[in-house]
Amino acid sequence: MSMHNITPREGRVTNHATEGQHLDSNSDGLYLQGLHKSFGGRQVITDVTLKVEPGELVSLLGPSGCGKTTTLRMIAGFLHPDAGKVWMGSRDVTEYGAERRPSAMVFQNYALWPQMSVERNISFPLRVAKVPKAQIAQRVDAVLELVNLTQRRRARPGKMSGGEQQRASLARALVREPSILLLDEPLSNLDAKLRERVREDIREIQQRLNITTIMVTHDQQEAMAISDRIAVMHDGRLEQVCAPEDLYMRPETENIARFIGTMSDFDGAFGPSEPKEHWLVRPEDIRYASEGSELGSTSLPVCDAKVVRTIPHGRYEEVIFDAFDGTSITGLRQLDQPTIALGAQVHLSATRIYHYKDNALLEVMQ
Ligand SMILES: Nc1ncnc2c1ncn2[C@@H]1O[C@H](COP(=O)(O)OP(=O)(O)OP(=O)(O)O)[C@@H](O)[C@H]1O
């Protein structure tokens, strides 16, 4: 990637329409090979192996404390693994410090220097690296344009919005022309509305530069919205690495099934004289019929329950059922479906159910 050749395409970030011009990309792939890390005798990363293709955006997703940041810091070169290797392109960079790696990181808190203008902040890494002045000016201009901050180049971080600070921090990482971009919870300091816009901006820039990117997040919607693939971590291990839609439709472990979206426990039987079995089910897959009316044909298990709560969400409402064994099951009612009274007794079934044993997916029935 060559910053001074960047010709922005149409988009919210740049507002310049020069569609059709492409960048040369020297984006590196990333390969994490069997990473392990312990702190004070406690193992926090176990055998993390992950291959990221050049130009791909992969999110590391998982609950707090699962090891996402530790993994990112080992990729960046701020932390040395106890075992395993980090490859960038064809180079083993495990023994390199952060400054020798072809990667750059955007920090969660932006880490901008308050006393410096945006352009001084952005040019800083190049001044430290003693890049010739004319080249610095060119590269800073290009990257400011890329993140749409040209008009704000003389502003200090304290006078900028959260979104602008985020873009300045992204620009400071990109001005080094890294071949791998590392994002540590890049949107967590922004309010909900801005977060959606900035995440689209990040994706657009990432795709325009075709730069290999690893993003740490605990926000599944964020990961779903912009990732090519999502790597889900649990307790220091990678449990599943796949496209966002596969993660939702086919969670390979019970941990992930319960972490992504909503899953209810569903104890149902295939027939009146059949034993009950334990399943997991998504709200949109629940079907209900009030006592005395037919559920329609279903080959999947059925159980009895009553409506205990409805939660409006605008276009639809969540319906919370209590099964008679005490479990709570969440279903949905679209606004064009008949209303359902609190306390109503219903039969429940599902169009798709998941069966797990010892955390592993055994079968999906539909
Ligand atoms: N320098 C350290 N010394 C001791 N323990 C650490 C250190 N850094 C991380 N840990 C521990 O390692 C585990 C993984 O932490 P890590 O920050 O990687 O998780 P995370 O998934 O990024 O969580 P969060 O989303 O809360 O940032 C946690 O239990 C944490 O307490």
The ligand as an SDF file (V2000), in Angstrom:
LIG
                    3D

 31 33  0  0  0  0  0  0  0  0999 V2000
   -0.4860   -8.2430   32.6290 N   0  0  0  0  0  0  0  0  0  0  0  0
   -1.3160   -9.1500   33.1700 C   0  0  0  0  0  0  0  0  0  0  0  0
   -1.0290   -9.7310   34.3430 N   0  0  0  0  0  0  0  0  0  0  0  0
   -1.8340  -10.6610   34.9060 C   0  0  0  0  0  0  0  0  0  0  0  0
   -2.9920  -11.0700   34.3360 N   0  0  0  0  0  0  0  0  0  0  0  0
   -3.3440  -10.5150   33.1700 C   0  0  0  0  0  0  0  0  0  0  0  0
   -2.5320   -9.5300   32.5200 C   0  0  0  0  0  0  0  0  0  0  0  0
   -3.1440   -9.1760   31.3590 N   0  0  0  0  0  0  0  0  0  0  0  0
   -4.2770   -9.9040   31.2910 C   0  0  0  0  0  0  0  0  0  0  0  0
   -4.3940  -10.6990   32.3620 N   0  0  0  0  0  0  0  0  0  0  0  0
   -5.4970  -11.6720   32.6220 C   0  0  0  0  0  0  0  0  0  0  0  0
   -5.6120  -12.4790   31.4680 O   0  0  0  0  0  0  0  0  0  0  0  0
   -6.9680  -12.7610   31.1820 C   0  0  0  0  0  0  0  0  0  0  0  0
   -7.2750  -12.3240   29.7660 C   0  0  0  0  0  0  0  0  0  0  0  0
   -7.2410  -10.9020   29.7330 O   0  0  0  0  0  0  0  0  0  0  0  0
   -7.5170  -10.0650   28.4240 P   0  0  0  0  0  0  0  0  0  0  0  0
   -7.3630   -8.6110   28.7720 O   0  0  0  0  0  0  0  0  0  0  0  0
   -6.7080  -10.5850   27.3110 O   0  0  0  0  0  0  0  0  0  0  0  0
   -9.0480  -10.3960   28.1550 O   0  0  0  0  0  0  0  0  0  0  0  0
  -10.0790   -9.6690   27.2090 P   0  0  0  0  0  0  0  0  0  0  0  0
  -10.8420  -10.7460   26.5340 O   0  0  0  0  0  0  0  0  0  0  0  0
   -9.3780   -8.6910   26.3330 O   0  0  0  0  0  0  0  0  0  0  0  0
  -11.0120   -8.9220   28.2390 O   0  0  0  0  0  0  0  0  0  0  0  0
  -11.6300   -7.4350   28.1860 P   0  0  0  0  0  0  0  0  0  0  0  0
  -12.6930   -7.4830   27.1320 O   0  0  0  0  0  0  0  0  0  0  0  0
  -12.1830   -7.2590   29.5640 O   0  0  0  0  0  0  0  0  0  0  0  0
  -10.5130   -6.5110   27.8680 O   0  0  0  0  0  0  0  0  0  0  0  0
   -7.7860  -12.0400   32.2290 C   0  0  0  0  0  0  0  0  0  0  0  0
   -8.1210  -12.9600   33.2260 O   0  0  0  0  0  0  0  0  0  0  0  0
   -6.8430  -10.9880   32.7650 C   0  0  0  0  0  0  0  0  0  0  0  0
   -7.1390  -10.6920   34.1000 O   0  0  0  0  0  0  0  0  0  0  0  0
  1  2  1  0
  2  3  1  0
  2  7  2  0
  3  4  2  0
  4  5  1  0
  5  6  2  0
  6  7  1  0
  6 10  1  0
  7  8  1  0
  8  9  2  0
  9 10  1  0
 10 11  1  0
 11 12  1  0
 11 30  1  0
 12 13  1  0
 13 14  1  0
 13 28  1  0
 14 15  1  0
 15 16  1  0
 16 17  2  0
 16 18  1  0
 16 19  1  0
 19 20  1  0
 20 21  2  0
 20 22  1  0
 20 23  1  0
 23 24  1  0
 24 25  2  0
 24 26  1  0
 24 27  1  0
 28 29  1  0
 28 30  1  0
 30 31  1  0
M  END
$$$$
